[in-house]
């Protein structure tokens, strides 16, 4: 059974940094994309950043220049370095993995990030 375990969330002051990590447990292959999404209080879940198996990255405009997504293919892990955090970055952050053969999507349980002003 595949499980995604996120870590690294917490409370930080505006301007600070956090590094989120997502580790995949269980056997999984043919991952084509790994990413981070977030759900601010009272809002819908939204894209933060994704990275493909080829290393191509995509960022939400709101985090460009402040966040960097990386992956460790050997460990099936994905990380999100967040700098210059703002109060509007406060949200539950979710890790997501897309695979093929067979096609499937997996979500983590979420990790809370709170940025105080």
C-alpha positions as CSV (number, residue, x, y, z in Angstrom):
1,X,0.0,0.0,0.0
2,X,1.4,3.4,-1.0
3,X,1.4,6.2,1.6
4,X,2.7,9.7,1.4
5,X,4.1,11.2,4.6
6,X,4.6,14.9,4.8
7,X,6.8,16.7,7.3
8,X,8.3,20.1,7.9
9,X,5.3,22.2,8.6
10,X,4.9,24.5,11.5
11,X,4.6,28.1,12.7
12,X,7.0,30.7,11.3
13,X,7.1,34.5,11.3
14,X,6.7,36.4,8.1
15,X,9.9,36.5,6.1
16,X,11.0,33.1,7.5
17,X,11.6,29.8,5.7
18,X,10.4,26.3,5.9
19,X,11.3,23.1,4.1
20,X,8.5,20.6,3.5
21,X,9.3,17.0,2.7
22,X,7.2,14.2,1.4
23,X,8.3,10.6,1.6
24,X,6.6,7.8,-0.2
25,X,6.3,4.5,1.6
26,X,5.4,1.3,-0.1
27,X,6.4,0.1,-3.5
28,X,5.6,2.5,-6.4
29,X,7.0,2.9,-9.9
30,X,6.3,4.9,-13.0
31,X,5.9,8.2,-11.2
32,X,5.4,10.9,-13.7
33,X,4.8,13.9,-11.5
34,X,5.2,15.0,-7.9
35,X,3.8,18.1,-6.4
36,X,2.7,20.3,-3.6
37,X,-0.8,21.8,-3.2
38,X,-2.2,23.9,-0.4
39,X,-5.6,24.7,1.0
40,X,-5.9,28.1,2.8
41,X,-8.6,28.4,5.5
42,X,-12.0,28.7,3.9
43,X,-10.6,28.3,0.4
44,X,-10.2,25.6,-2.2
45,X,-7.1,23.5,-2.7
46,X,-4.7,25.1,-5.1
47,X,-1.4,24.3,-6.9
48,X,1.8,25.4,-5.3
49,X,4.4,23.6,-7.4
50,X,5.0,20.4,-9.4
51,X,8.0,18.6,-10.8
52,X,7.9,15.9,-13.5
53,X,10.1,12.8,-13.8
54,X,12.1,14.7,-16.4
55,X,12.8,17.5,-13.9
56,X,10.5,20.1,-15.4
57,X,9.0,22.4,-12.8
58,X,5.9,24.5,-12.6
59,X,5.0,27.1,-9.9
60,X,2.0,29.1,-9.0
61,X,2.5,32.8,-9.7
62,X,2.0,33.5,-6.0
63,X,5.1,31.5,-5.0
64,X,7.5,32.1,-8.0
65,X,10.8,33.2,-6.8
66,X,10.1,32.2,-3.2
67,X,9.7,28.5,-3.5
68,X,11.8,25.7,-5.0
69,X,10.6,22.2,-5.5
70,X,13.1,19.3,-5.8
71,X,12.8,15.5,-5.9
72,X,14.9,12.6,-4.9
73,X,14.1,9.9,-7.4
74,X,16.1,7.3,-5.6
75,X,14.0,7.7,-2.5
76,X,10.7,8.7,-4.1
77,X,10.7,11.9,-2.1
78,X,9.8,15.5,-3.0
79,X,10.7,18.6,-1.1
80,X,9.5,22.2,-1.1
81,X,11.8,25.0,0.1
82,X,9.8,28.0,1.0
83,X,11.5,31.3,1.6
84,X,10.2,34.8,2.4
85,X,7.0,33.4,3.7
86,X,3.9,35.6,3.9
87,X,0.8,35.4,6.1
88,X,-1.1,34.5,3.0
89,X,1.0,31.3,2.6
90,X,-0.8,30.0,5.7
91,X,-2.5,26.7,4.6
92,X,-2.5,23.0,4.9
93,X,0.0,21.7,2.4
94,X,-0.5,18.5,0.6
95,X,1.9,16.3,-1.3
96,X,0.6,14.6,-4.5
97,X,2.0,11.9,-6.7
98,X,0.8,10.9,-10.2
99,X,1.8,7.6,-11.7
100,X,1.1,5.6,-14.8
101,X,0.9,1.9,-15.5
102,X,-1.6,1.9,-13.9
103,X,-2.8,5.5,-13.7
104,X,-3.2,6.6,-10.2
105,X,-3.0,9.6,-7.9
106,X,-2.0,9.6,-4.3
107,X,-2.3,12.4,-1.7
108,X,-0.7,12.9,1.6
109,X,-2.5,13.7,4.8
110,X,-1.4,17.3,4.8
111,X,0.9,19.4,7.0
112,X,-0.1,22.7,8.5
113,X,2.0,25.8,7.7
114,X,1.1,29.0,9.7
115,X,2.9,32.3,8.9
116,X,2.4,35.0,11.5
117,X,2.6,38.6,10.7
